[in-house]
């Protein structure tokens, strides 16, 4: 069994970067069992699974943050990402069952008490794709799921990660954007089921099952944009991340890793 190189004693990750953009490194978001925060185990939660999410907030205080406004432009972008990934079409170009399906996925991901919008979602506030206006736009938290790879710059013991900003105009949605832009990330769930002999295990040989967020209900991976309010947000301690090279194979999102 091969385990990842993490310096648990000092709480820092070993850096293997050979990037081409000055100052930008590639960062893998560590799972619960690789974090001191959870005593190198797993957070308390449902046996059936729960989102494996971490806030990327203020420098030195990731749990202190401002929620971004989930504007009309970003809602259309988010639903286009979901449509493009599943059907290779923008939402406006869908019809019939695929259109109904993607709207249902959008509402499942961004409504109610779901992790991204936390009771300020598209079910109680403006939902532009569904045509339901309720007077105020939803809010979205700077949440990133374990196993994702981000781009960012190291500042001392903190990393400022690249993200979309609330105030900017979204880029055009293409399949290439989803596959290559590290501001498009993936929703994962963690479950209290141990994975034996995992290459992602910690120094004690412990790891847990991490799997796709079930929004599509058909086994499709769930992409979403990492959106932050402003430049004060998007920070995370380097101890919760692992840097690796741009020329290395992308680190797995799930456990056990998918081939």
Buried (B, 14 or more C-beta within 10 A) or exposed (E): EEBBEBEBEEBBBEEBBEBEEEEBBBBBBBBBBBBEBEEBBBBEBEEEBBBBBBBBBBBEEBEEBBBBBBBEEBBBBBBBBBBBBBBEBBBEEBEEEBBEBBBBBBBBBBBBEBBBBBEBBBBBBBBBBBEEEEEEBBBBBBBBBBBBBBBBBBEEEBBBBBBBBBEEEBEEBBEEBBEEBBBBBBBBBBBBBBBEEBBBBBEEEBBBBBBBBBBBEEEBBBBBBBBBBEEEBBBBBBBBBBBBEBEEEEBBBBBBBEE
